[in-house]
């Protein structure tokens, strides 16, 4: 197995086409196809499913290509620092559930580094995709929560995929709603008070298990539920439908504006915000800086 072969399969996975990957790599399509096939034969499994409409990565291929990306990135760093002695782009990628404060921390890291050359990636995604991105090394870190309900199931899933969860801080439960909502001036809200208003929830796609829900109390029998795929839509529904969601209570007005409030929910339950990373991964300098910024929100997390 060579570095070139790793580069080839990573490029093919990115292009989803042997022809397009060959053009990008400046080699012939037959040469690329032969190199990929030779690697698959050595590995003993297929990296790609080949069809008339293109190619897709197999389940085993996803895991292998995740490791291949990591090897290539480390080689580029070694080559730049010790062989060519040149500056390289700073790279960092993070995936997260829909947390505004996690996005704000990402932007603060970018401001701090102020680099001329960088390649950063941020994914606000569904819970399953957050886990997959870290598992396959698309993202160095994944930001999500655990509580008594989902902890056992998710930690088992983390262990099976070579991931580890590290807690950052605990939060109480809050009702997030429009500041002109009929309940917005309350100091505490009971679950019974919310029955006539639609509960807003992030859709989890085909992995729509209660354990993957981004909202605590996901098994509660709400009278009205609306699911959406993005944060902007949920905010619009809060205004247009007097909807609400259950959250950590950490508000980031810089991004969401001042039109929303978080009111304490009458519940003793809590959620633990933390991050997942690969068990064998050394957190990068930028990753460590990002986690420091995230932890600053501990002061705003109220139980």
C-alpha positions in Angstrom: 0.0 0.0 0.0 1.4 3.4 -1.1 0.7 7.0 -0.4 -0.3 7.4 -4.0 -2.9 4.7 -3.6 -4.3 6.4 -0.5 -4.4 9.7 -2.4 -6.2 8.0 -5.3 -9.0 6.5 -3.2 -9.6 9.6 -1.2 -9.9 11.6 -4.4 -12.3 9.1 -6.0 -14.4 9.2 -2.8 -14.6 13.0 -3.1 -15.5 13.0 -6.8 -17.8 9.9 -6.8 -16.5 9.3 -10.3 -13.4 7.5 -11.6 -13.3 9.8 -14.7 -13.5 13.0 -12.7 -11.0 11.8 -10.1 -8.5 10.8 -12.9 -8.8 14.3 -14.4 -8.1 15.8 -11.0 -5.1 13.5 -10.4 -3.8 14.0 -14.0 -3.6 10.3 -14.7 -5.6 8.1 -17.1 -8.8 6.5 -16.0 -7.6 2.9 -16.7 -4.4 3.6 -14.6 -6.6 4.9 -11.7 -9.0 2.0 -12.0 -6.2 -0.5 -11.9 -4.5 1.2 -8.9 -7.8 1.2 -6.9 -8.6 -2.5 -7.9 -5.0 -3.5 -6.8 -5.5 -1.9 -3.4 -8.9 -3.5 -3.0 -7.4 -6.9 -3.8 -4.7 -6.4 -1.2 -7.3 -5.2 1.4 -9.6 -8.1 0.7 -12.8 -6.0 0.4 -14.3 -3.4 -2.0 -13.9 0.3 -1.3 -16.5 1.3 -3.8 -19.8 0.1 -5.3 -19.6 0.6 -9.1 -22.7 1.2 -11.1 -23.6 2.7 -14.5 -24.5 6.0 -12.9 -21.3 6.3 -10.9 -19.7 5.0 -7.8 -20.4 5.1 -4.1 -18.3 4.3 -1.1 -19.0 1.0 0.7 -19.4 0.8 4.5 -15.9 -0.7 4.9 -14.6 1.9 2.4 -15.9 4.8 4.5 -13.8 3.6 7.5 -10.7 2.9 5.5 -10.9 6.3 3.6 -11.3 8.0 7.0 -8.0 6.6 8.1 -6.4 7.3 4.7 -7.3 11.0 5.0 -5.7 11.2 8.4 -2.5 9.5 7.0 -2.3 11.9 4.1 -2.8 15.0 6.3 -0.1 13.9 8.7 2.3 13.2 5.7 1.6 16.7 4.3 2.5 18.2 7.7 5.7 16.2 8.0 6.7 17.0 4.4 6.0 20.7 4.9 7.8 21.1 8.2 10.8 18.8 7.7 11.4 18.3 4.0 10.3 21.3 2.1 10.2 23.5 5.2 7.2 25.5 3.9 4.1 26.9 5.5 0.9 24.8 5.1 -2.7 25.6 5.4 -4.0 25.3 8.9 -6.8 22.7 8.9 -9.6 22.0 11.3 -13.0 20.4 11.1 -15.8 20.1 13.6 -19.3 18.6 13.5 -22.1 19.5 15.9 -25.7 19.2 16.8 -27.5 22.5 16.3 -25.8 24.7 18.9 -25.4 28.4 18.2 -22.7 28.7 20.9 -20.6 26.0 19.2 -20.8 28.0 15.9 -19.8 31.2 17.8 -16.8 29.4 19.4 -15.8 28.3 15.9 -15.8 31.9 14.6 -13.8 33.1 17.6 -11.1 30.5 16.8 -10.9 31.8 13.2 -10.7 35.4 14.5 -7.9 34.4 16.9 -5.8 32.7 14.3 -6.2 35.4 11.7 -4.4 33.3 9.2 -3.8 34.2 5.5 -4.1 30.5 4.5 -6.5 28.0 6.2 -9.0 25.3 5.5 -11.7 25.1 8.1 -14.9 23.0 8.0 -18.0 23.2 10.2 -21.0 20.9 10.0 -24.3 21.6 11.9 -25.7 18.1 11.4 -28.0 15.4 12.7 -26.7 13.3 15.6 -25.9 10.2 13.5 -24.0 12.3 11.0 -22.0 14.0 13.7 -20.9 10.5 14.9 -20.1 9.3 11.4 -18.1 12.4 10.6 -15.8 11.9 13.6 -15.6 8.1 13.1 -14.5 8.6 9.4 -12.1 11.4 10.3 -14.0 14.0 8.3 -14.1 16.0 11.6 -11.6 16.1 14.4 -14.3 16.8 17.0 -18.1 16.3 17.4 -20.1 18.4 19.8 -23.3 16.8 21.2 -25.0 16.1 24.5 -25.6 13.1 26.8 -28.2 12.6 29.5 -29.5 9.7 31.6 -31.9 8.6 28.8 -29.4 8.4 25.9 -26.1 7.9 27.6 -25.9 4.1 27.7 -26.9 3.7 24.1 -24.7 6.4 22.7 -21.7 5.5 24.7 -22.0 1.9 23.4 -22.2 3.3 19.9 -19.1 5.4 20.5 -17.1 2.5 21.8 -18.1 0.3 18.8 -16.7 3.0 16.5 -13.5 3.8 18.4 -14.8 7.1 19.8 -14.6 8.6 23.3 -17.0 11.2 24.9 -15.4 13.9 27.0 -17.8 16.1 29.1 -17.4 19.9 29.0 -20.2 21.2 31.2 -23.7 20.4 32.5 -26.9 22.4 31.7 -30.4 22.5 33.1 -33.4 22.3 30.8 -34.9 25.5 29.3 -37.8 26.3 27.0 -36.5 28.3 24.0 -39.2 30.6 22.4 -40.0 33.9 20.8 -39.9 36.8 23.1 -43.5 37.7 22.3 -44.7 34.1 23.1 -47.6 34.1 25.7 -45.3 32.2 28.1 -42.1 34.3 27.5 -42.5 36.4 30.6 -42.7 33.4 33.0 -39.8 32.7 35.3 -40.5 28.9 35.2 -42.6 26.9 32.8 -44.2 23.5 33.5 -44.6 20.9 30.8 -48.4 21.2 31.1 -48.2 24.9 30.2 -46.7 23.9 26.8 -49.4 21.5 25.6 -51.3 23.9 23.4 -48.2 25.1 21.6 -46.2 23.1 18.9 -43.0 21.5 20.1 -40.2 22.1 17.5 -37.7 19.3 16.9 -34.8 18.7 14.6 -35.6 15.9 12.1 -33.1 13.0 12.3 -33.8 11.4 9.0 -33.7 7.7 8.7 -31.9 7.4 12.0 -35.0 8.8 13.8 -34.5 7.0 17.2 -35.4 8.8 20.4 -31.8 8.2 21.4 -30.6 10.4 18.5 -33.0 13.3 19.3 -31.3 16.6 19.9 -33.9 17.7 22.3 -34.1 16.3 25.8 -37.5 14.7 26.9 -37.8 13.4 23.4 -40.2 10.6 24.6 -42.6 13.0 26.2 -46.1 12.7 24.6 -46.4 16.2 23.1 -49.8 17.1 21.7 -48.3 19.0 18.7 -45.0 18.4 17.1 -43.3 20.0 14.1 -40.0 18.6 12.8 -37.6 20.7 10.7 -34.1 20.2 9.3 -32.4 23.5 10.1 -32.1 26.1 12.8 -33.4 29.0 10.7 -36.6 27.2 10.0 -37.1 26.4 13.7 -36.6 30.1 14.5 -39.2 31.1 11.9 -41.7 28.6 13.3 -41.2 30.0 16.8 -42.4 33.3 15.5 -45.0 32.2 13.1 -46.5 29.4 15.1 -45.6 30.3 18.7 -43.6 27.1 18.8 -41.0 26.1 21.3 -38.1 23.7 21.8 -36.3 22.3 24.8 -32.6 23.4 25.0 -29.6 24.1 27.2 -30.6 27.7 27.9 -27.4 29.1 26.4 -28.4 32.0 24.2 -26.1 33.6 21.6 -27.7 36.8 20.5 -24.8 37.7 18.2 -26.1 35.0 15.8 -29.7 34.4 16.6 -30.6 38.0 17.4 -32.5 39.3 20.5 -35.9 38.1 19.5 -35.7 34.9 21.5 -35.6 34.0 25.2 -34.9 30.9 27.3 -37.2 30.2 30.3 -36.3 27.6 33.0 -38.3 24.4 32.6 -39.7 23.0 35.8 -37.6 19.8 35.7 -34.7 18.3 37.7 -33.2 16.7 34.6 -29.9 17.9 33.0 -27.9 17.5 29.9 -24.1 17.2 29.6 -22.6 19.0 26.7 -19.3 17.4 25.5 -17.3 16.3 22.6 -16.4 13.1 20.9 -13.1 12.3 19.2 -11.4 9.2 17.9 -9.8 7.2 20.7 -6.4 7.3 19.1 -6.5 10.9 18.0 -4.2 13.6 19.4 -6.2 16.9 19.6 -4.6 19.5 17.3 -3.6 23.0 18.5 -6.6 24.5 16.8 -8.9 21.8 18.2 -7.6 22.5 21.7 -8.2 26.2 21.1 -11.8 25.5 20.0 -12.5 23.4 23.1 -11.2 26.3 25.3 -13.7 28.6 23.6 -16.5 26.1 24.0 -15.7 25.8 27.8 -16.2 29.6 28.2 -19.9 29.0 27.8 -19.8 27.0 31.1 -20.4 30.3 32.9 -23.7 30.7 30.9 -24.8 27.2 31.5 -27.3 27.2 34.4 -28.7 24.2 36.2 
